């Protein structure tokens, strides 16, 4: 214990002050005061690591609303951010806008990889053998019975290309010959369109699409291209419907911000 004289001398020499707070009902029992010299030991500083997770688009609401106790929206520092752009559709949950290390949950809307296999609207041609193989392997991407009928049409379809010379006259005394490949069907028929049925995005219900078929010359063989003029609009509408359905679940609990 330090007496009053010793304590006063120590404090004066250090040019410092010590404030001691005692309980209201202090009974006069002596209080021990220890004054240490030198530097105080450094405290351990714990650096919080941000928790990040990627989840499916239709599970983010369940993850957030069931895992966290919701607070009134005016007191909630968490925020929902969403993007309706079909090229980068997503919903993000940030637990605290004032904390750079706050929990971040990123829910992505992932395109069905099977859709890309049909190379729709890309001007990419399939050979007859390639298309037969695709239909055989991805029969589940067609309405019931459609894959078998399509494959049978491919098996029976036989064509050859004939060169036709067309004279072009510019009506100014200049003419030239143009060669054009004309398809001559030897056997079978090929409908001008087929239907496929598959989800546009993972974990979503299937959608039926009508594909227009164009036949191009591919070397000495026919090449098949798929087109769907409505595909972009269908994808955009599906994106908005899926994301806004999920965002609506946060209407009463979180501030929701749309991203570009």
Steps between C-alpha positions, in 0.01 A plus 500: 500500500611856434454762773369845416846660521667239277218515246510879488876497443472244218226692324683830528820360354311345210302818445183292469163463662307194608124512545346232716125442502358327808151360554236724655482279807879495553572382856847648536694179437852587369535491123819361351642702210785357289698725270712320239791651316586444135280439193173316534483166314343522154147373481416234243297654218267252331433582137157383395501301177212563262267206449405452137276238352347431159157339492228417250264785416195327648663433837627844607172608662486181705864541606462864607153503655538172693857550621475860617254660739333771297481855634271786397597613153586853619755355748642234270854566379485204262420563135387295198656587162373345177577515128248423223754502216472155329880498454568526876179426693548480876379588849749605771441522874734724704447460872627844608559793267727661763735203529747429218535142631129430536354172380436498125270245338503492119212320330561443132259408223699253289406424140427140413817376319286277277352809335842604367548160334237582237697814396180695442533829309879456459514413127688184597428198280465138612590223262238231460707260712554760774131582518397134519743451788370810681138389471591150620692625805264784594165335436377631836516855356207427264127463562387139528555310173651800322863388525426165339310661211777755446769233495300288258466796267878548511562132424271509195612839373735495201586792278761613255604845388501606137674806369280735305645784296304823509580785264490841661445807282547851641308645199802707410659252265679295769409139571658237723433141596412415860512144634233399747468168686151354473383222731355201322315262731566135420293345778318591818368833620619749758241715679575870514476505881528280807417543866728453799395505865751573775562737793656833399672518841611236748240393758216655297207333320540413128387737225398400147684677217431485126822480297512595134732280293710637217700272272829630365769351282774356720767376264318243289251420778207686656553705814218571746459825694248582775330836545246628752410869448310510830778353714649828627160634604410170666828497694457860613143443620594176679790677674277777631227260614739274692699774672207728587312204647790443742556870574133545589555269799719773657256788448407534867838425657776651286584795278523366142722676245505428126849495342585587142 
